[in-house]
């Protein structure tokens, strides 16, 4: 869901205010401003933050996982001559451990 900001006229007692609402579209934001804040006039409505898609916004977990995967791939490509024998030995040990019990 996106955050929308608009300049709204709330009547002579409150005057012009800058308000923010959460909505999927600008039409939904406009409806919320009218319904919740009873805005008489709405102008300059704009999206200030978008919903989190991919690696945008506060999606830190995805960024950390991406960095980890890229780091592991880099290490595998750089040290493949060490990674392959170690993987084979670990695989053999794991298989032997499962077959014992």
DSSP file (Angstrom, degrees, kcal/mol; ACC not computed):
  #  RESIDUE AA STRUCTURE BP1 BP2  ACC     N-H-->O    O-->H-N    N-H-->O    O-->H-N    TCO  KAPPA ALPHA  PHI   PSI    X-CA   Y-CA   Z-CA
    1    1 A X              0   0    0      0, 0.0     2,-0.2     0, 0.0    23,-0.2   0.000 360.0 360.0 360.0 143.6    0.0    0.0    0.0
    2    2 A X  E     -A   23   0A   0     21,-1.6    21,-2.4    49,-0.1     2,-0.5  -0.607 360.0-124.9 -99.5 157.1    1.3    3.5   -0.8
    3    3 A X  E     -AB  22  49A   0     46,-2.0    45,-2.6    -2,-0.2    46,-1.3  -0.884  27.0-163.7-100.2 130.7    1.4    6.6    1.2
    4    4 A X  E     -AB  21  47A   0     17,-3.1    17,-2.3    -2,-0.5     2,-0.4  -0.927   4.4-161.5-118.0 139.6   -0.3    9.6   -0.4
    5    5 A X  E     +AB  20  46A   0     41,-3.1    41,-2.6    -2,-0.4     2,-0.3  -0.952  15.8 169.1-120.9 139.7    0.1   13.3    0.7
    6    6 A X  E     -A   19   0A   0     13,-2.3    13,-2.6    -2,-0.4     2,-0.6  -0.991  37.2-119.1-147.7 153.3   -2.3   16.1   -0.3
    7    7 A X  E     -AB  18  43A   0     36,-2.7    36,-3.1    -2,-0.3     2,-0.4  -0.847  42.4-173.7 -90.0 124.7   -3.0   19.7    0.6
    8    8 A X  E     -AB  17  42A   0      9,-3.2     9,-3.0    -2,-0.6     2,-0.7  -0.952  27.6-140.5-128.5 141.5   -6.6   19.9    2.0
    9    9 A X  E     -AB  16  41A   0     32,-2.8    31,-2.7    -2,-0.4    32,-1.2  -0.898  20.0-179.0 -96.2 116.4   -8.9   22.6    3.0
   10   10 A X        -     0   0    0      5,-2.5     4,-0.2    -2,-0.7     3,-0.2   0.209  53.0 -80.0-103.3  14.5  -10.7   21.5    6.1
   11   11 A X     >  -     0   0    0      1,-0.2     4,-2.9     2,-0.1    -1,-0.4  -0.410  57.7 -63.8 109.0 171.7  -12.9   24.5    6.7
   12   12 A X  T  4 S+     0   0    0      1,-0.2    -1,-0.2     2,-0.2     4,-0.1   0.788 128.4  54.7 -69.0 -27.2  -12.4   27.9    8.1
   13   13 A X  T  4 S+     0   0    0     -3,-0.2    -1,-0.2     1,-0.1    -2,-0.1   0.897 123.1  24.2 -74.7 -38.9  -11.6   26.7   11.6
   14   14 A X  T  4 S-     0   0    0     -4,-0.2    -2,-0.2     1,-0.2    -1,-0.1   0.749  93.4-169.5 -96.9 -28.3   -8.7   24.3   10.6
   15   15 A X     <  -     0   0    0     -4,-2.9    -5,-2.5     2,-0.0     2,-0.4  -0.339  47.9 -11.2  73.8-155.1   -7.7   25.9    7.4
   16   16 A X  E    S+A    9   0A   0     -7,-0.2     2,-0.3    -6,-0.1    -7,-0.2  -0.691  70.4 177.6 -86.9 129.8   -5.3   24.3    4.9
   17   17 A X  E     -A    8   0A   0     -9,-3.0    -9,-3.2    -2,-0.4     2,-0.6  -0.938  31.2-128.3-130.3 150.7   -3.5   21.2    6.1
   18   18 A X  E     -A    7   0A   0     -2,-0.3     2,-0.3   -11,-0.2   -11,-0.2  -0.909  38.5-176.3 -97.4 119.9   -1.0   18.8    4.6
   19   19 A X  E     -A    6   0A   0    -13,-2.6   -13,-2.3    -2,-0.6     2,-0.4  -0.851  17.0-153.6-121.1 152.4   -2.4   15.3    5.2
   20   20 A X  E     +A    5   0A   0     -2,-0.3     2,-0.3   -15,-0.2   -15,-0.2  -0.979  15.8 173.7-125.2 139.8   -1.1   11.8    4.6
   21   21 A X  E     -A    4   0A   0    -17,-2.3   -17,-3.1    -2,-0.4     2,-0.5  -0.934  30.6-119.6-137.4 161.5   -3.2    8.6    4.1
   22   22 A X  E     +A    3   0A   0     -2,-0.3     2,-0.3   -19,-0.2   -19,-0.2  -0.912  49.6 139.0-103.0 124.8   -2.5    5.0    3.1
   23   23 A X  E     -A    2   0A   0    -21,-2.4   -21,-1.6    -2,-0.5     3,-0.1  -0.982  55.7-125.2-158.6 162.4   -4.3    3.8   -0.1
   24   24 A X  S    S+     0   0    0     -2,-0.3     2,-0.3   -23,-0.2    27,-0.1   0.827  93.8  19.5 -80.8 -33.4   -3.6    1.7   -3.2
   25   25 A X  S  > S-     0   0    0    -23,-0.1     4,-2.0     1,-0.1     5,-0.1  -0.838  79.0-110.3-132.5 168.1   -4.6    4.5   -5.7
   26   26 A X  H  > S+     0   0    0     -2,-0.3     4,-2.4     2,-0.2     5,-0.1   0.828 119.3  55.7 -68.3 -30.6   -5.0    8.2   -5.8
   27   27 A X  H  > S+     0   0    0      2,-0.2     4,-2.4     1,-0.2    -1,-0.2   0.921 108.1  47.7 -66.9 -43.0   -8.7    7.8   -6.1
   28   28 A X  H  > S+     0   0    0      2,-0.2     4,-2.2     1,-0.2    -2,-0.2   0.883 111.8  50.4 -63.2 -38.6   -8.8    5.7   -2.9
   29   29 A X  H  X S+     0   0    0     -4,-2.0     4,-2.5     2,-0.2    -2,-0.2   0.911 109.6  50.9 -64.9 -41.8   -6.6    8.3   -1.1
   30   30 A X  H  X S+     0   0    0     -4,-2.4     4,-2.0     1,-0.2    -2,-0.2   0.920 110.2  49.2 -61.2 -44.8   -9.0   11.1   -2.3
   31   31 A X  H  X S+     0   0    0     -4,-2.4     4,-2.7     1,-0.2    -1,-0.2   0.903 111.1  50.1 -62.4 -41.6  -12.0    9.1   -0.9
   32   32 A X  H  X>S+     0   0    0     -4,-2.2     4,-3.3     2,-0.2     5,-0.7   0.914 108.4  52.1 -63.9 -42.5  -10.2    8.6    2.4
   33   33 A X  H  X5S+     0   0    0     -4,-2.5     6,-1.6     1,-0.2     4,-0.8   0.893 114.2  43.7 -61.1 -39.4   -9.3   12.3    2.7
   34   34 A X  H  X5S+     0   0    0     -4,-2.0     4,-0.5     4,-0.2    -2,-0.2   0.919 121.2  38.9 -70.9 -42.8  -13.0   13.2    2.2
   35   35 A X  H  <5S+     0   0    0     -4,-2.7    -2,-0.2    -5,-0.2    -3,-0.2   0.939 125.2  32.5 -75.4 -48.1  -14.4   10.5    4.5
   36   36 A X  H  <5S+     0   0    0     -4,-3.3    -3,-0.2    -5,-0.2    -2,-0.1   0.933 134.1  24.7 -78.8 -47.5  -11.9   10.6    7.4
   37   37 A X  H  <<S-     0   0    0     -4,-0.8    -3,-0.2    -5,-0.7    -1,-0.2   0.505  94.9-130.2 -98.3  -5.0  -10.9   14.2    7.5
   38   38 A X     <  -     0   0    0     -4,-0.5    -4,-0.2    -6,-0.3     2,-0.2   0.911  35.4-169.1  54.0  45.9  -14.0   15.7    5.8
   39   39 A X        -     0   0    0     -6,-1.6   -29,-0.2     1,-0.2    -1,-0.2  -0.479  18.2-164.2 -68.6 130.3  -11.8   17.6    3.4
   40   40 A X  S    S+     0   0    0    -31,-2.7     2,-0.4     1,-0.3   -30,-0.2   0.831  78.6  20.3 -82.9 -35.2  -13.8   20.2    1.5
   41   41 A X  E     -B    9   0A   0    -32,-1.2   -32,-2.8     2,-0.0     2,-0.5  -0.996  67.8-166.9-139.6 130.9  -11.1   20.8   -1.1
   42   42 A X  E     +B    8   0A   0     -2,-0.4     2,-0.3   -34,-0.2   -34,-0.2  -0.969  16.6 164.5-121.1 128.0   -8.2   18.5   -2.0
   43   43 A X  E     +B    7   0A   0    -36,-3.1   -36,-2.7    -2,-0.5    -2,-0.0  -0.955  51.7  22.4-139.5 160.3   -5.3   19.6   -4.2
   44   44 A X  E     -     0   0A   0     -2,-0.3     2,-0.4   -38,-0.2    -1,-0.2   0.894  68.8-178.0  55.4  48.5   -1.8   18.5   -5.1
   45   45 A X  E     +     0   0A   0    -39,-0.2     2,-0.3    -3,-0.1   -39,-0.2  -0.652  10.2 164.7 -79.8 130.8   -2.3   14.8   -4.2
   46   46 A X  E     -B    5   0A   0    -41,-2.6   -41,-3.1    -2,-0.4     2,-0.5  -0.988  41.0-110.0-148.2 153.6    0.9   12.9   -4.7
   47   47 A X  E     +B    4   0A   0     -2,-0.3   -43,-0.2   -43,-0.2     3,-0.1  -0.733  28.6 178.4 -85.8 125.7    2.4    9.5   -3.8
   48   48 A X  E     +     0   0A   0    -45,-2.6     2,-0.3    -2,-0.5   -44,-0.2   0.691  69.4  16.9-103.1 -23.1    5.3    9.9   -1.3
   49   49 A X  E    S-B    3   0A   0    -46,-1.3   -46,-2.0     3,-0.0    -1,-0.3  -0.979  71.0-141.9-149.8 140.5    6.2    6.2   -0.8
   50   50 A X        -     0   0    0     -2,-0.3   -48,-0.1   -48,-0.2     3,-0.1  -0.533  34.6 -88.1 -96.2 163.3    5.4    3.2   -2.9
   51   51 A X        -     0   0    0     -2,-0.2     2,-0.7     1,-0.1    -1,-0.1  -0.314  57.1 -89.4 -64.5 154.9    4.6   -0.3   -1.7
   52   52 A X        +     0   0    0    -51,-0.1     2,-0.5    -3,-0.1    -1,-0.1  -0.560  54.9 169.7 -74.1 111.8    7.6   -2.5   -1.1
   53   53 A X    >   -     0   0    0     -2,-0.7     3,-1.5    -3,-0.1     2,-0.3  -0.991  59.3 -36.7-123.9 125.3    8.4   -4.3   -4.4
   54   54 A X  T 3  S-     0   0    0     -2,-0.5     8,-0.1     1,-0.2    -2,-0.0  -0.480 126.2 -16.4  67.2-122.0   11.6   -6.3   -4.7
   55   55 A X  T 3  S+     0   0    0     -2,-0.3    -1,-0.2     7,-0.1     2,-0.1   0.147 105.0 114.8-106.5  18.5   14.4   -4.5   -2.9
   56   56 A X    X   +     0   0    0     -3,-1.5     3,-0.8     2,-0.1     2,-0.1  -0.467  68.5   1.2 -87.1 162.5   12.8   -1.1   -2.5
   57   57 A X  T 3  S-     0   0    0      1,-0.2    -6,-0.1    -2,-0.1    -5,-0.0  -0.361 124.6 -18.8  70.9-140.4   11.9    0.6    0.7
   58   58 A X  T 3  S+     0   0    0      1,-0.1     2,-2.1    -2,-0.1     3,-0.3  -0.019  86.5 129.2 -96.5  31.2   12.5   -1.1    4.1
   59   59 A X    <>  +     0   0    0     -3,-0.8     4,-1.4     1,-0.2     3,-0.2  -0.427  21.2 151.3 -83.9  65.9   12.9   -4.6    2.7
   60   60 A X  H  >  +     0   0    0     -2,-2.1     4,-2.7     1,-0.2    -1,-0.2   0.833  62.8  61.4 -70.1 -34.3   16.2   -5.2    4.6
   61   61 A X  H  > S+     0   0    0     -3,-0.3     4,-2.4     1,-0.2    -1,-0.2   0.919 105.7  47.4 -59.5 -43.0   15.8   -9.0    4.9
   62   62 A X  H  > S+     0   0    0      2,-0.2     4,-2.4     1,-0.2    -1,-0.2   0.884 111.4  51.1 -65.8 -38.1   15.7   -9.4    1.1
   63   63 A X  H  X S+     0   0    0     -4,-1.4     4,-2.4     2,-0.2    -2,-0.2   0.917 110.7  48.5 -64.7 -42.1   18.8   -7.1    0.8
   64   64 A X  H  X S+     0   0    0     -4,-2.7     4,-2.5     2,-0.2    -2,-0.2   0.921 112.4  48.3 -63.8 -44.0   20.7   -9.2    3.4
   65   65 A X  H  X S+     0   0    0     -4,-2.4     4,-2.7    -5,-0.2     5,-0.2   0.902 111.2  50.8 -63.5 -40.5   19.8  -12.4    1.7
   66   66 A X  H  X S+     0   0    0     -4,-2.4     4,-2.5     2,-0.2     5,-0.2   0.928 111.6  47.0 -63.0 -44.8   20.8  -11.1   -1.7
   67   67 A X  H  X S+     0   0    0     -4,-2.4     4,-2.5     1,-0.2    -2,-0.2   0.903 113.1  50.1 -62.9 -40.8   24.2   -9.9   -0.4
   68   68 A X  H  X S+     0   0    0     -4,-2.5     4,-2.6     2,-0.2    -2,-0.2   0.926 111.9  46.6 -64.0 -45.2   24.7  -13.3    1.3
   69   69 A X  H  X S+     0   0    0     -4,-2.7     4,-2.5     2,-0.2    -2,-0.2   0.922 114.1  47.5 -64.5 -44.1   23.8  -15.3   -1.8
   70   70 A X  H  X S+     0   0    0     -4,-2.5     4,-2.5    -5,-0.2    -1,-0.2   0.906 112.4  50.9 -63.7 -40.3   26.1  -13.1   -4.0
   71   71 A X  H  X S+     0   0    0     -4,-2.5     4,-2.4    -5,-0.2    -2,-0.2   0.915 111.2  47.0 -62.7 -43.6   28.9  -13.4   -1.4
   72   72 A X  H  X S+     0   0    0     -4,-2.6     4,-2.6     2,-0.2    -2,-0.2   0.913 112.3  50.0 -65.5 -42.1   28.6  -17.2   -1.3
   73   73 A X  H  X S+     0   0    0     -4,-2.5     4,-2.6     2,-0.2     5,-0.2   0.907 110.0  51.3 -62.4 -40.8   28.6  -17.4   -5.1
   74   74 A X  H  X S+     0   0    0     -4,-2.5     4,-2.7     1,-0.2     5,-0.2   0.934 111.2  47.2 -60.6 -45.8   31.7  -15.2   -5.2
   75   75 A X  H  X S+     0   0    0     -4,-2.4     4,-2.9     1,-0.2    -2,-0.2   0.899 112.1  50.3 -63.9 -39.6   33.5  -17.4   -2.7
   76   76 A X  H  < S+     0   0    0     -4,-2.6    -1,-0.2     2,-0.2    -2,-0.2   0.909 114.0  44.3 -64.7 -41.7   32.4  -20.6   -4.7
   77   77 A X  H >< S+     0   0    0     -4,-2.6     3,-0.7    -5,-0.2    -2,-0.2   0.901 118.5  43.8 -69.9 -39.6   33.7  -19.1   -8.0
   78   78 A X  H 3< S+     0   0    0     -4,-2.7     3,-0.2     1,-0.2    -2,-0.2   0.915 127.0  28.3 -71.7 -43.4   36.9  -17.8   -6.4
   79   79 A X  T >X S+     0   0    0     -4,-2.9     4,-2.6    -5,-0.2     3,-1.3  -0.240  74.7 134.2-114.6  43.6   37.7  -20.9   -4.4
   80   80 A X  H <>  +     0   0    0     -3,-0.7     4,-2.3     1,-0.3     5,-0.3   0.837  69.4  62.0 -62.0 -33.5   36.1  -23.7   -6.4
   81   81 A X  H 34 S+     0   0    0     -3,-0.2     4,-0.4     1,-0.2    -1,-0.3   0.700 114.4  34.2 -69.1 -18.0   39.2  -25.9   -6.1
   82   82 A X  H <> S+     0   0    0     -3,-1.3     4,-1.9    -6,-0.1    -2,-0.2   0.768 115.2  56.4 -97.8 -37.8   38.7  -25.9   -2.4
   83   83 A X  H  X S+     0   0    0     -4,-2.6     4,-2.4    -7,-0.2     5,-0.2   0.873 103.0  53.8 -66.2 -39.3   34.9  -25.9   -2.3
   84   84 A X  H  X S+     0   0    0     -4,-2.3     4,-2.3     2,-0.2    -1,-0.2   0.960 111.5  42.0 -66.3 -51.6   34.4  -29.0   -4.4
   85   85 A X  H  > S+     0   0    0     -4,-0.4     4,-2.6    -5,-0.3     5,-0.2   0.904 115.8  50.5 -62.1 -38.8   36.6  -31.4   -2.4
   86   86 A X  H  X S+     0   0    0     -4,-1.9     4,-2.6     1,-0.2    -1,-0.2   0.914 111.0  49.2 -64.1 -41.3   35.2  -30.0    0.9
   87   87 A X  H  X S+     0   0    0     -4,-2.4     4,-2.5     2,-0.2    -2,-0.2   0.909 111.6  48.6 -63.6 -42.1   31.6  -30.4   -0.3
   88   88 A X  H  X S+     0   0    0     -4,-2.3     4,-2.4     2,-0.2    -2,-0.2   0.933 112.8  47.6 -64.1 -45.4   32.3  -34.0   -1.4
   89   89 A X  H  X S+     0   0    0     -4,-2.6     4,-2.5     1,-0.2    -2,-0.2   0.929 113.4  47.7 -62.5 -45.5   33.9  -34.9    1.9
   90   90 A X  H  X S+     0   0    0     -4,-2.6     4,-2.5     1,-0.2    -1,-0.2   0.900 111.0  52.0 -62.0 -40.2   31.1  -33.3    3.9
   91   91 A X  H  X S+     0   0    0     -4,-2.5     4,-2.3     2,-0.2    -2,-0.2   0.908 110.4  47.9 -61.5 -42.6   28.5  -35.2    1.7
   92   92 A X  H  X S+     0   0    0     -4,-2.4     4,-2.5     2,-0.2    -2,-0.2   0.923 112.5  48.9 -63.6 -45.0   30.3  -38.5    2.4
   93   93 A X  H  X S+     0   0    0     -4,-2.5     4,-2.2     1,-0.2    -2,-0.2   0.900 111.6  49.2 -63.7 -40.0   30.4  -37.8    6.1
   94   94 A X  H  X S+     0   0    0     -4,-2.5     4,-1.8     2,-0.2    -1,-0.2   0.917 112.0  48.4 -64.9 -42.8   26.7  -36.9    6.2
   95   95 A X  H  X S+     0   0    0     -4,-2.3     4,-1.7     1,-0.2    -2,-0.2   0.897 112.1  49.2 -64.2 -40.3   25.7  -40.0    4.3
   96   96 A X  H  X S+     0   0    0     -4,-2.5     4,-1.2     1,-0.2    -1,-0.2   0.888 109.3  52.8 -65.9 -38.7   27.8  -42.2    6.6
   97   97 A X  H  X S+     0   0    0     -4,-2.2     4,-0.9     1,-0.2    -1,-0.2   0.868 109.8  48.2 -65.1 -36.7   26.3  -40.6    9.6
   98   98 A X  H  < S+     0   0    0     -4,-1.8    -1,-0.2     1,-0.2    -2,-0.2   0.847 110.7  51.0 -71.3 -34.4   22.7  -41.3    8.4
   99   99 A X  H  < S+     0   0    0     -4,-1.7    -1,-0.2     1,-0.2    -2,-0.2   0.693 101.3  62.6 -79.2 -17.9   23.5  -44.9    7.5
  100  100 A X  H  <        0   0    0     -4,-1.2    -1,-0.2     1,-0.2    -2,-0.2   0.900 360.0 360.0 -72.3 -40.4   25.0  -45.7   11.0
  101  101 A X     <        0   0    0     -4,-0.9    -1,-0.2    -3,-0.1    -2,-0.2   0.455 360.0 360.0 -88.4 360.0   21.8  -45.1   13.0
